[in-house]
Amino acid sequence: MDGHKSRVFSACFNPRSAHELISGGWDNTIQFWDTRQPYALRRISGVHMCGDGLDISRNGREILSCAWQRENPIQLWDYGSGKLLASLEPDSYPSLLYCGKYVSNMFIACGGTDTNLFRVIDLRSHATLAMIRNLRGGTYSLDIGPINPKHAKKTRTISVVPQLAFCAGKRIFEIDAQPS
């Protein structure tokens, strides 16, 4: 396979390289690209992307895939080899996922439909840390904002969660996680 054979829904640059990116789509593949090359370099098969469900960790070593599939919708992959590191089953609420991103090196956020939800997952325990479910529509998009400077100064914890926003149904939701 030389590139995608169907619609592409997600693309993400490696934060450690100005030339490397990945993409995913309906052809059940994640393709690895180098902007200096005309063709895809390699691929991961078996991941059905229907939204912006790909992300690369800040250190550039791991890929997050949040896929529109019943089996193994949340997976972590090794960027260098393309090998599966883990399939996450964070709780008993399955969802066909449209979107997912790294929030930090310890958390990911994702959302989807079939159980209309948005959730934050702890990468250390692979458990759901926070969830909003039974939304009036699927979660199709999310973004990670900056850390609120007021909150960063108040906390003594190792990790401060940045602001999050997601779209579900006809609404946009903002989550401003504050330290307790």
DRENSE-583571 format. One record per residue (C-alpha): residue number from 1; residue in three letters; chain; y, x, z. Coordinates in nm, 4 decimals, decimal comma, padded with zeros to 6 digits. Layout:
N
> NUM;ala;A;Y;X;Z
...
END
This chain:
180
> 1;met;A;00,0000;00,0000;00,0000
> 2;asp;A;00,3357;00,1392;-00,1020
> 3;gly;A;00,5844;-00,0631;00,0996
> 4;his;A;00,5825;-00,4316;00,1818
> 5;lys;A;00,4113;-00,6945;-00,0317
> 6;ser;A;00,5928;-00,9954;00,1169
> 7;arg;A;00,9100;-01,0867;00,3084
> 8;val;A;01,0489;-00,8317;00,5529
> 9;phe;A;01,2022;-00,9671;00,8755
> 10;ser;A;01,2656;-00,6652;01,0933
> 11;ala;A;01,3882;-00,3087;01,0531
> 12;cys;A;01,4728;-00,0519;01,3171
> 13;phe;A;01,5942;00,3081;01,3022
> 14;asn;A;01,4370;00,5655;01,5297
> 15;pro;A;01,7165;00,6538;01,7773
> 16;arg;A;01,6111;01,0212;01,7589
> 17;ser;A;01,6334;01,0525;01,3798
> 18;ala;A;01,9041;00,9700;01,1277
> 19;his;A;01,6404;00,9341;00,8545
> 20;glu;A;01,3400;00,7560;01,0080
> 21;leu;A;01,2951;00,3803;01,0387
> 22;ile;A;01,0254;00,1164;01,0598
> 23;ser;A;01,0030;-00,2344;00,9130
> 24;gly;A;00,7753;-00,5345;00,9530
> 25;gly;A;00,7110;-00,8630;00,7774
> 26;trp;A;00,4790;-01,1345;00,6540
> 27;asp;A;00,2337;-00,8887;00,4983
> 28;asn;A;00,1016;-00,8064;00,8494
> 29;thr;A;00,2191;-00,4456;00,8421
> 30;ile;A;00,4678;-00,2194;01,0128
> 31;gln;A;00,5823;00,0372;00,7565
> 32;phe;A;00,7172;00,3843;00,8419
> 33;trp;A;01,0012;00,5102;00,6239
> 34;asp;A;01,2085;00,8243;00,5752
> 35;thr;A;01,5350;00,7602;00,3885
> 36;arg;A;01,4855;01,0895;00,2033
> 37;gln;A;01,1590;00,9618;00,0511
> 38;pro;A;01,1191;00,6821;-00,2062
> 39;tyr;A;00,8026;00,5328;-00,0537
> 40;ala;A;00,6649;00,4324;00,2846
> 41;leu;A;00,4982;00,7218;00,4657
> 42;arg;A;00,2333;00,5254;00,6577
> 43;arg;A;00,1669;00,1851;00,8132
> 44;ile;A;00,0195;-00,0091;01,1027
> 45;ser;A;-00,1839;-00,3151;00,9995
> 46;gly;A;-00,2476;-00,6446;01,1757
> 47;val;A;00,1040;-00,7269;01,3027
> 48;his;A;00,2565;-01,0509;01,1613
> 49;met;A;00,6353;-01,0332;01,1884
> 50;cys;A;00,8491;-01,3459;01,1408
> 51;gly;A;01,1688;-01,2298;01,3082
> 52;asp;A;01,3447;-00,9326;01,4629
> 53;gly;A;01,0457;-00,8297;01,6734
> 54;leu;A;01,0428;-00,4518;01,6257
> 55;asp;A;01,2101;-00,1923;01,8418
> 56;ile;A;01,1744;00,1787;01,9125
> 57;ser;A;01,2144;00,3207;02,2630
> 58;arg;A;01,5228;00,5298;02,3354
> 59;asn;A;01,3144;00,8474;02,3441
> 60;gly;A;01,1815;00,7638;01,9950
> 61;arg;A;00,8166;00,7883;02,0981
> 62;glu;A;00,7042;00,4242;02,1318
> 63;ile;A;00,7259;00,1147;01,9149
> 64;leu;A;00,7447;-00,2385;02,0547
> 65;ser;A;00,6087;-00,5150;01,8318
> 66;cys;A;00,6629;-00,8793;01,9258
> 67;ala;A;00,4706;-01,0752;01,6639
> 68;trp;A;00,4222;-01,4342;01,5536
> 69;gln;A;00,0496;-01,4393;01,6279
> 70;arg;A;-00,1736;-01,5908;01,8946
> 71;glu;A;-00,3775;-01,2772;01,9638
> 72;asn;A;-00,1911;-00,9748;02,1007
> 73;pro;A;00,1657;-01,0848;02,0271
> 74;ile;A;00,3174;-00,8052;02,2423
> 75;gln;A;00,2010;-00,4530;02,1658
> 76;leu;A;00,3162;-00,0968;02,2285
> 77;trp;A;00,2390;00,1709;01,9699
> 78;asp;A;00,2698;00,5495;01,9573
> 79;tyr;A;00,5427;00,6313;01,7046
> 80;gly;A;00,3947;00,9655;01,5980
> 81;ser;A;00,0375;00,8534;01,5316
> 82;gly;A;00,0731;00,4756;01,4912
> 83;lys;A;-00,2047;00,4245;01,7447
> 84;leu;A;-00,2077;00,1242;01,9761
> 85;leu;A;-00,1074;00,2160;02,3324
> 86;ala;A;-00,1293;-00,1287;02,4961
> 87;ser;A;-00,1479;-00,5009;02,4296
> 88;leu;A;00,0493;-00,6861;02,6962
> 89;glu;A;-00,0564;-01,0201;02,8455
> 90;pro;A;00,2303;-01,0676;03,0917
> 91;asp;A;00,1428;-01,4198;03,2128
> 92;ser;A;-00,0369;-01,7421;03,1248
> 93;tyr;A;00,2358;-01,8777;02,8939
> 94;pro;A;00,1458;-01,7838;02,5352
> 95;ser;A;00,4176;-01,7799;02,2720
> 96;leu;A;00,4424;-01,7018;01,9028
> 97;leu;A;00,7157;-01,4397;01,9167
> 98;tyr;A;01,0133;-01,4049;01,6876
> 99;cys;A;01,2089;-01,1342;01,8676
> 100;gly;A;01,1747;-00,8486;02,1134
> 101;lys;A;01,3679;-00,5424;02,2292
> 102;tyr;A;01,3582;-00,2658;02,4849
> 103;val;A;01,6044;-00,3505;02,7621
> 104;ser;A;01,5579;-00,0073;02,9212
> 105;asn;A;01,2743;00,2414;02,9587
> 106;met;A;01,1226;00,0056;03,2210
> 107;phe;A;01,1750;-00,3420;03,0725
> 108;ile;A;01,1428;-00,5348;02,7471
> 109;ala;A;01,2726;-00,8793;02,6553
> 110;cys;A;01,1142;-01,1167;02,4046
> 111;gly;A;01,1222;-01,4759;02,2936
> 112;gly;A;00,9530;-01,7221;02,0677
> 113;thr;A;00,8144;-02,0659;02,0103
> 114;asp;A;00,5026;-02,2770;02,0721
> 115;thr;A;00,6023;-02,2311;02,4299
> 116;asn;A;00,9766;-02,2114;02,3749
> 117;leu;A;01,0643;-01,9257;02,6050
> 118;phe;A;01,2583;-01,6110;02,6773
> 119;arg;A;01,1151;-01,3535;02,9146
> 120;val;A;01,1697;-01,0069;03,0565
> 121;ile;A;00,8593;-00,7942;03,1115
> 122;asp;A;00,8174;-00,4965;03,3453
> 123;leu;A;00,6534;-00,2148;03,1481
> 124;arg;A;00,5092;-00,0552;03,4622
> 125;ser;A;00,3081;-00,3595;03,5720
> 126;his;A;00,2965;-00,5441;03,2361
> 127;ala;A;00,3986;-00,8583;03,4275
> 128;thr;A;00,6715;-01,1099;03,3583
> 129;leu;A;00,9725;-01,0247;03,5716
> 130;ala;A;01,1832;-01,3251;03,4679
> 131;met;A;01,1307;-01,6186;03,2333
> 132;ile;A;01,3116;-01,9228;03,1008
> 133;arg;A;01,0706;-02,1674;02,9376
> 134;asn;A;01,0695;-02,5214;02,7998
> 135;leu;A;01,3856;-02,4490;02,6049
> 136;arg;A;01,4917;-02,7173;02,3536
> 137;gly;A;01,4026;-02,4871;02,0670
> 138;gly;A;01,2403;-02,1547;01,9959
> 139;thr;A;01,4065;-01,8243;02,0795
> 140;tyr;A;01,4827;-01,6645;01,7444
> 141;ser;A;01,7170;-01,3811;01,8327
> 142;leu;A;01,8208;-01,1670;02,1272
> 143;asp;A;02,0450;-00,8735;02,1930
> 144;ile;A;02,0984;-00,6217;02,4686
> 145;gly;A;02,4580;-00,5731;02,5805
> 146;pro;A;02,6286;-00,3142;02,7933
> 147;ile;A;02,5808;-00,2638;03,1644
> 148;asn;A;02,8577;-00,4400;03,3511
> 149;pro;A;03,0522;-00,1546;03,5192
> 150;lys;A;03,1147;-00,3700;03,8289
> 151;his;A;02,7403;-00,4100;03,8807
> 152;ala;A;02,6556;-00,0464;03,8114
> 153;lys;A;02,8871;00,0698;04,0901
> 154;lys;A;02,7454;-00,1772;04,3457
> 155;thr;A;02,3795;-00,0883;04,3147
> 156;arg;A;02,1815;00,2016;04,4548
> 157;thr;A;01,8652;00,1189;04,2591
> 158;ile;A;01,7194;00,3380;03,9873
> 159;ser;A;01,7635;00,0839;03,7103
> 160;val;A;02,0496;-00,1498;03,6316
> 161;val;A;01,9714;-00,4218;03,3791
> 162;pro;A;02,2309;-00,4686;03,1050
> 163;gln;A;02,3646;-00,8041;02,9901
> 164;leu;A;02,1290;-01,0033;02,7685
> 165;ala;A;02,2002;-01,2780;02,5172
> 166;phe;A;01,9556;-01,4940;02,3237
> 167;cys;A;01,9628;-01,7885;02,0853
> 168;ala;A;01,7340;-02,0876;02,1435
> 169;gly;A;01,7606;-02,4136;01,9574
> 170;lys;A;02,1313;-02,4804;01,9019
> 171;arg;A;02,2510;-02,2796;02,2026
> 172;ile;A;02,3360;-01,9227;02,2948
> 173;phe;A;02,2452;-01,8079;02,6449
> 174;glu;A;02,3880;-01,5113;02,8338
> 175;ile;A;02,2132;-01,3417;03,1223
> 176;asp;A;02,4205;-01,1138;03,3401
> 177;ala;A;02,1695;-00,9655;03,5832
> 178;gln;A;02,3428;-00,8760;03,9070
> 179;pro;A;02,1984;-00,6542;04,1764
> 180;ser;A;02,1169;-00,8315;04,5009
END
